[in-house]
Amino acid sequence: MLSIERLQEYGVNTKEGLARCMNMEKFYFRMLGMGLKNDSFDKLEKFLVEGNLEEAFEQAHALKGVVGNLAITPIFVPLSDITESLRAKKDLDYVALYKPIKELRDKLVSEL
């Protein structure tokens, strides 16, 4: 089961995340669940696989805000990099860049 300590082991800045949720742990975990289960993760993956970088940017940008507000740093940092690369229309293997984000997100969701 996901706990504050377990989140910290993953590198989540729980102090910041909790502060944004008025230090209410139950509320923070509810927001984490909603954020991590956000269907934009699946949409982002779909658009990256399809090579639809315009739509992928929109999803990545939206998710960046969600995970940033929840202080899910180990997802926020690489997602920010992907977002900025998409914004700049860089020719990269976005599917490979997204893979560790998906793996961590799936791990966190499984522990909720």
N, C-alpha and C positions, 0 to 999 in steps of 0.2 A: 504494500500500500504506500502511496506517495505521501511523504511527510515533508516538513520544512527541512529537516536534516538531509533527507534523500535529495530534495531539490538542490540543496547547497552542494552535495556531492557531484551533481551534474553541472554545477557552475552557475546556477540560477541565483541572481541577486535578490534573495528573498526579503532582505531588509527594505530595499527600494520598492519591490512589488507590494509588500504588506503596507508600506507607507501610503502607496497610491490607493489602497483599499481600506484606508482609515484604521490600519492595524487590526483589522478583523480577519482572523485566519480563515474562518469558515467562508466568508465572502470571497477572500482571495482564492481559495480552492475552487469555489464555484466559478469564478471568472477564469481561472486556469482551465477548467474543464471546457468552458464555452470557447475560449481562445484556441486551445489545442485541437478541439473537434471542429473548428471552423472549416467549412467546405472549400474555402479558398485554397487550402493546402492541396486538395485533390485537383482543383481547377488549375492551379499553378503547374502541377506536374503534367496534367493533360496538355496544357498549352505549350509547355517546354518540349514535350515529346513530339507534338505536332509541328513545332517550329514557329508557332504563332507568338512571336516575341512582343508584339504590341499588347496583346491580352495578358501574356505572362507578366509583363511589367505592371499592369494594373493590379493583378492579384498579388504580386510580390510587394508592391508598394503598400497595399492595404494590410497585408500580413505583417509587414515591418512595423506598422503602427500598433497592431494588436500585441505582438510579442514584445515590443518595446515598452508598452504601458505595463505589461505584466513582468517586466525585467527578466525575461527568459533569454539571458545573454548568450548562451551557446547556440541558440537559434537566431537571435537578433543579429549578431555580428556577421555570420556568413550570408544571411538573408539580405542584410544591408549591402553587402558586396555584390550580390546578384542583382539587386534592385538598381544599383548605380551602374553596373555593367550593361544591364538592359536599357537603362535610360540613355546611355552613351552608344547603344546599338553595337556593342563589341561582339565580334565573332568568337564565341566561346562554346565549349561543351557544357551547356547549362544543365543538362540532365545529370551529368556526372557531378557538377557542383551542388545540385539539389539533393543528391542521394544521401549524404550524411545528415542533412536537415530532416529529411523524411524519416530516416532511421531513428534519430533522437526523438522526433515528434511521436512516432509510433511507440517507442519505448515508454515515453512519459504517459501517453494515453493508456497504454496497457496497465500502468501502475496506478492510475487514478482510482 
